[in-house]
């Protein structure tokens, strides 16, 4: 399947964000990143969207919602650059938890529903 970076316009939110997507079919795309600040879609969702231009999609709707839950944090530079936190990120990656860092200190973690509590505990232990 073809993957590419594009801008996604969320007209109801007055928001356009950059996001990597995978083409699944005509007008269907899987979000391979989280469209930061968007509330209508998240990482892993399959969306229906039209091309507004060569490098811009217009979001229409989520056609298949991801089961993953979002845990998000705003962290200081001191914490986000600490060795303890970097080890946490490696551990979560090894456990197939997708995470994304935006604007330096915004971290979003996407976890399966049955892993939420354990993941929260891992993250909290790195912040203590």
Buried (B, 14 or more C-beta within 10 A) or exposed (E): EEEEEBBBBBEEBEBBBEBBBBEBEEBBBBBBBBBBEBEBBBBBBBBBBEEBEEEBBBBEEBBEEBEBBBBBBEBEEEBBEBEEBEEBBEEBEEEEBBBBEBEEBBBBBBBBEEBBEEBEEBBEEBEE
